[in-house]
Amino acid sequence: MKAEEIRTLLLQLLEDSGAEWIEAGGCLLFRLRRGGAIWEMACRCLDGRMLAYGRYPAAAADRTQALERCNEINCQVVQGGMFLMEDGRAAFRTEADLPDPYDAAARLREAIEYNAAVITRFWRILMPERPNL
């Protein structure tokens, strides 16, 4: 699938879910919420794939400790990877391979849902001052 086809499909999924979104920096941005956690998701559509970045709302107070926690998380997840962005916030990246439209909508949803599950599962590790889910 071409990037524009993937973008169109992702926009349809966002509209069907009622999510408010904006476009910035080549990504579609929207917020997700579960329990007391609120974070941003950025999705970049490329030819043949979509990259989803779940981004925590605050920068880590201790960069070394945050990197250690990212490593701890990466040892436990099956797909994707946790890293620190330049601004010190943790982000988790997942990818949906989309070679054709056959099951593209399901693959997009799965990548976003897996990303959200990791963000919320490890919320307390990376955002200890935030409410426990």
C-alpha positions in Angstrom: 0.0 0.0 0.0 1.1 3.5 -0.7 1.6 6.0 2.2 -1.5 8.0 1.2 -3.7 4.9 1.1 -2.5 4.0 4.6 -3.1 7.6 5.9 -6.7 7.5 4.4 -7.4 4.2 6.2 -5.9 5.4 9.5 -8.0 8.6 9.3 -11.1 6.5 8.7 -10.3 4.4 11.8 -9.7 7.6 13.9 -13.0 9.1 12.7 -14.9 5.9 13.4 -13.5 5.9 16.9 -14.4 9.5 17.5 -10.8 10.5 18.2 -9.8 14.1 17.7 -6.5 14.3 15.8 -4.2 16.9 14.2 -1.5 16.6 11.6 2.0 17.8 12.5 5.5 17.0 11.4 4.4 14.4 9.0 2.4 12.5 11.6 -1.2 12.1 12.7 -1.3 13.0 16.4 -4.1 12.0 18.8 -4.4 11.4 22.5 -5.3 8.2 24.3 -6.6 7.7 27.8 -6.9 4.8 30.2 -7.6 5.2 33.8 -5.6 8.1 35.1 -3.1 7.9 32.2 -3.2 10.3 29.2 -0.6 10.1 26.5 0.0 11.1 22.9 0.1 8.8 19.9 1.9 9.8 16.7 1.4 7.7 13.6 3.6 8.1 10.5 2.4 6.5 7.3 5.0 5.3 4.9 4.8 3.2 1.8 4.0 -0.3 3.0 3.9 0.4 6.7 2.7 2.6 9.5 4.9 3.5 12.5 3.1 4.3 15.8 4.8 6.1 18.6 3.2 6.2 22.1 4.7 9.1 23.9 4.7 9.7 27.6 3.6 13.1 28.7 6.6 14.2 30.8 10.4 14.0 30.5 12.3 11.7 32.8 13.8 13.3 35.8 16.9 11.0 35.7 18.0 10.1 32.2 20.2 7.2 33.2 17.5 5.7 35.3 15.0 6.2 32.5 17.3 4.4 30.0 17.7 1.5 32.4 13.9 1.3 32.6 13.5 1.4 28.8 16.0 -1.5 28.6 14.0 -3.4 31.3 10.8 -2.9 29.3 12.5 -3.9 26.0 13.5 -7.2 27.6 9.8 -8.0 28.2 8.0 -6.8 25.0 7.6 -9.0 21.9 7.1 -6.2 19.4 8.4 -2.7 19.1 10.8 -0.8 21.3 11.0 1.7 24.1 13.4 4.6 23.9 14.0 8.2 25.1 13.3 11.0 22.7 15.6 14.1 22.5 13.3 16.0 24.9 13.7 13.2 27.6 10.3 11.7 27.2 9.9 7.9 26.8 8.3 6.6 23.7 7.3 3.2 22.5 7.4 2.4 18.8 5.4 -0.3 17.0 5.0 -1.0 13.3 2.3 -2.4 11.1 3.5 -3.9 7.8 0.9 -3.1 5.2 1.8 -4.7 1.9 -1.9 -4.8 0.7 -5.3 -3.6 1.8 -6.7 -7.1 2.6 -6.2 -6.9 6.4 -4.7 -3.4 6.7 -7.4 -2.0 9.0 -6.9 -4.9 11.5 -3.1 -4.5 11.3 -3.3 -0.8 12.0 -5.6 -1.4 15.0 -3.4 -4.1 16.3 -0.3 -2.0 16.2 -2.0 0.9 18.0 -3.6 -1.4 20.6 -0.4 -3.2 21.3 1.4 0.1 21.7 -1.3 1.4 24.1 -1.1 -1.8 26.1 2.7 -1.5 26.6 2.3 2.2 27.5 -0.3 1.5 30.2 1.4 -1.8 31.4 4.6 0.0 32.2 3.1 3.4 33.1 4.2 3.1 36.8 7.8 2.2 35.9 8.3 5.3 33.7 5.9 7.7 35.3 6.1 6.8 39.0 4.6 10.1 40.2 1.4 9.4 38.1 -1.6 7.5 39.3 -1.3 3.7 39.3 -3.6 2.0 36.7 
